[in-house]
Amino acid sequence: MLESDPMTLRIAWFATARGTSSRKLLSAAVEAIDQGRLDAEIVCVVCNRVRGQSANTDLFLDDVDRAKIPLVAASSLEWRRRVGGEISDPGRELASWRRDFDRHLYERIVEHTPDLGMLAGYMLVISDVICDQLPCLNLHPALPDGPIGTWQEVIHQLIAQQARRSGMVLQRVTTELDRGPTVTWAKYPIRGEHFDPLWEQYGHDASSETPLFQAIREAGASREPTFILQSLQATATQPHILSTLVPGSTDSGVGSDITQAVETEMRKLE
């Protein structure tokens, strides 16, 4: 159980590693821990793919091996095919096999005694089998009151709304997709000298991956590693954040604004 005093967080790191950002996020966390900037230990990496399913995932698993982090891996695709399960549709109740799959993972995860789970590019919705037992955090690329969905859907909605800013949150994972209580959040502008010419030229197109779309994505993606690290460090050191992570907590989920900490670290990287 999480304590109220500053602590070395024991993290179970979840990733499917479908794209390249999962490698960057894990690498940033490992580096921050090694350099003493993050008071944490990644006690295991959890992946719902195994070797041979994806070139990107294989590269990610190579990184896990090099970092000598214990791996908890099982193929959700192979599991579903073996049991003849249905694909879970967004917004609908998870197929029954998904809880069995999560139970299989959780029995292996708990052996590493993590304090929390960090979902960083994990492409499955976590069922209650895990999130009711282990407090889990999920990165969502929008402000607490912003759009839901994938990062692509979020950006399309931002353009359609003619938004002036976006952000990102770490949410406590619940069975309600992208609507768990906010733990930390940060904002950034999507207007200004760099963005305004792109809005003028492409702001009418909310359905294509235009240069404006790409610029908004880069503004968010470039901050994600820093945001996650600052959030985890805040979680390790601030009791009021820790208290929101206990499963069953009645915290309202307003969350802590760590924009200043994120932007300060970003300026150091320039």
Secondary structure, 3 states (H helix, E strand, C coil): CCCCCCCCEEEEEECCCCCCHHHHHHHHHHHHHHCCCCCEEEEEEEECCCCCCCHHHHHHHHHHHHCCCCEEECCHHHHHHHHCCCCCCCCCCCCHHHHHHHHHHHHHHHHHCCCEEEECCCCCCCCHHHHCCCCEEEEECCCCCCCCCCHHHHHHHHHHCCCCEEEEEEEECCCCCCCCCEEEEEEEECCCCCCHHHHHHHCCCCCCCCHHHHHHHHHHHCCHHHHHHHHHHHHHHCHHHHCCCCCCCCCCCCCEECHHHHHHHHHHHC
